[in-house]
Structures are given as C-alpha cells and as structure tokens.
Amino acid sequence: MHQKIIGYLSAMLLFALPVAAIAKYPEKPIQFVVPYAPGGTTDLIARIVAPKLGEILGQPVVIINKPGAGGSVGSSFVAKEQPDGYTIVMAVESSHAVNPSVQKTPSYDPSKDFAPISNLANVLGVLDVRASSDIKTFDQLVSVLKSNPGKMAYGSSGNGGYSHLFGQLFLTATQTDMLHVPYKGLGPAMIDLLAGQIQVIFDNLPSSAAQIESGSIRALAVASPTRVKNMPEVPTYAEVGYPQLNTPSWFGLAAPANVPENILEILNKAIKKVLEDPSVISQIEKQGAVPDYTSRAKFADIIRVSNKQWQDIVHAIKFEKI
C-alpha cells in the first residue's frame, strides 16, 4: 500500500511539472513584432498596449519593427518562431486577411500558422490630403479625379496591402483613376504626402490623428458608424454616398501556432486587463480607434470571416494577384 501511494504521488509530480513550468510564464522578455514601419497605425496601437502588457505580465514587452511586403515579412518571421509564447505579433486585417487574398503563393496561412490571442482595437479609416491642397471636400476630390484621370497619386503601406486594396475599392466605387505608389508602411507614405510627392492617402485614423490635429493634413471622409467626436466636420463615407467604404479595420494580437493553451490563456487574460485600463482606453480612443477585447475563439472567427470577405473583394475588383 505504501509503495502504491509513493508511485501515485510520483506520477502526479511528473504530470505537474510541465504545468508548473508553464505557470511560471513569462520568465524573460517577450518580443512584440510589428510587421510595419514605425509611425503607422499598427505601430502606434502596439506601443500603447506593450508597456501595460509588460507591467501585467511582469516582464518587458519589447517592440520590434519588421516591415516589408505589406506586413508579410514580419508575419512570416513570427510564424517560424518557437511556439513558446516569447514572440507575439500584431495580427491586423492587412497582414492577416488582405495579404493571403492577394498573393499567388502566400508565405503563411493566417489561420493555420498562428494562434489568435485577442483583437485589440477596431480602427477607423480616413481619407487624407495635404492641408494646402485646393481640394476641400470629398466631392471635390472625386470631381478632380474624374477630370484628371491618372494625374494624381495615392500612397499605401505596400503593394497588395490593406491601404492599397482600399484605394482600389475607392477607385472602383467612384469610377475614378489614380496612380498607386507603394511604401514600406504608411509612416513613410505620410512623409511624402506632406512633401507633396503624392496627393492622397487612405490611412487609419490613429496614424493621421496628430497631423490632422496640427493642421498639416485635411481629412475628407472617415470609415466610421458615426462622425468622430473630435472631427465633427468630417463626414463618414456613408454620408457622402459610399457605404461600401464605411468599414473600420481590426487590429489584434497573435502568436505562432502550437503555443501551449495555458500560455495563450495567460496572454488573453492579460490583454483583457490591458484593455480595461482607463489610460490605455483613453490613448486608443484619442487615436480614433475603439478598444475591443475578444475571446481567442471570437478573434479566430473575425480572422476567418475577414479572409472570406477580402477574397470576394479581390475577385470583384479583378485584382491581379502578386
């Protein structure tokens, strides 16, 4: 009997060791990969979330920017990392729904190669021109584009990325034409907009908010259910007659596939606490975004549904895959 008890306790101890090891997570800094250049919306949201996430987890959460190919470079990097919870990535609509829909041979599968953690925020889109532009309204822009097909240019975060495809949706909806200029992120595109090298950007409001507030650029329309409180003069796309353009974009967090369930739950619960923090909520809302904590399952559904929607859009606009 004594031997049986010892054997039973030994077995329980062996079973408990992996769980105990996981329970200690995290024991070292976590690298938080942003697959876009500094200054863009993805980078801004990550930098709001990372300090509080590190505080809750008790380890530094270090931002690493790995831009390129509309988010594919950084996302591919994370997909190949060890599934130990020490590498996470901003999984956003552009990199985890648009990219797989426009690439002939995607370098990763957004559903199979990643473990969703939670959505972080739903980000409002905005149509920007320089403040010094003669174009004052959405209708004026459409009129100028119809009168000068192919004479103006818009910048994007990369060929086949969200901002590129949204621009194509705009051109199809308004029956106009513009030259597309791809960049390694919307931060660099904004620099060229301010310098007059391009005339239009289909940006996310967080990365345009400071420039709009300072008066450097002018917003002509926003993708939002209602007008933005601190931009009451700017109409929604629905108000100017294009409801099909009036859709915010999701910005979430994921890890490589096969990260242990315990670790994913730790990260999900930590994100819930992050997005309940009043200072984080305030910072995200000031950027023109809406905090949006989700369960892991719900975020997986968001990714799946969004992929289907973008596949349909790519087919409808007859986009030639790259």
Secondary structure, DSSP 8 states (H G I E B T S, - for coil): -HHHHHHHHHHHHHHHHHHHHHHT--SS-EEEEESS-TTSHHHHHHHHHHHHHHHHHTS-EEEEE---GGGHHHHHHHHTS-SSSSEEEEEEHIIIIIHHHH-SS-SS-TTTSEEEEEEEEEE-EEEEEETTSS--SHHHHHHHHHHSTTTSEEEESSTTSHHHHHHHHHHHHHT---EEEE-SSHHHHHHHHHHTS-SEEEEEHHHHHHHHHHTSEEEEEEESSS--TT-TTS-BTTTTT-GGG---EEEEEEEETT--HHHHHHHHHHHHHHTT-HHHHHHHHHTTEEE----HHHHHHHHHHHHHHHHHHHHHTT----
